[in-house]
Amino acid sequence: MNIKSIHTEEKPVSAKRIFSTTEGNITALQITAGGVLAEHITKVPALLLCINGSVVFKNENGITENLLSGDMVNIEPNVKHWVEGIQDSQLVLIK
């Protein structure tokens, strides 16, 4: 299976849980160029890994991280954050 095949709909942002345990989840994200994963918070620490493409991760503390293929960012709990698509992108969220 390829991560691109998980997202079958043409939407600016698509999220599909691909693995769950009693401890946490792994979610495949697809964000198109110009798509925005809107502001939100997580209650637990998370890791966002860019598989391919290009996105910008931003948070309310003024952090801005440009993510390209292979780049990752730690996401702090209880901090508003959002992700903007620069290119069509595939990401994995671990929390």
URHULIN-V651928 format. One record per backbone hydrogen bond with DSSP energy under -0.5 kcal/mol. CO is the residue of the C=O (numbers start at 1). NH is the residue of the N-H. If there is no record, write none. Layout:
# URHULIN-V651928
co: {CO/CO}
nh: {NH/NH}
This chain:
# URHULIN-V651928
co: {2/3/4/6/9/12/14/16/19/24/25/26/26/27/28/29/30/31/32/35/36/37/40/42/46/47/47/48/49/49/50/52/53/54/54/55/56/57/58/59/63/65/65/66/67/68/71/73/74/75/76/80/81/82/83/84/85/89/90/90/91/92/92/93/93/94}
nh: {5/6/7/8/11/32/30/28/26/21/95/18/19/93/16/91/14/89/35/85/38/83/81/78/75/49/94/73/51/92/70/90/69/86/87/67/84/65/82/62/59/57/67/68/55/71/50/48/76/46/79/60/40/58/37/56/34/31/51/52/29/49/94/27/95/47}
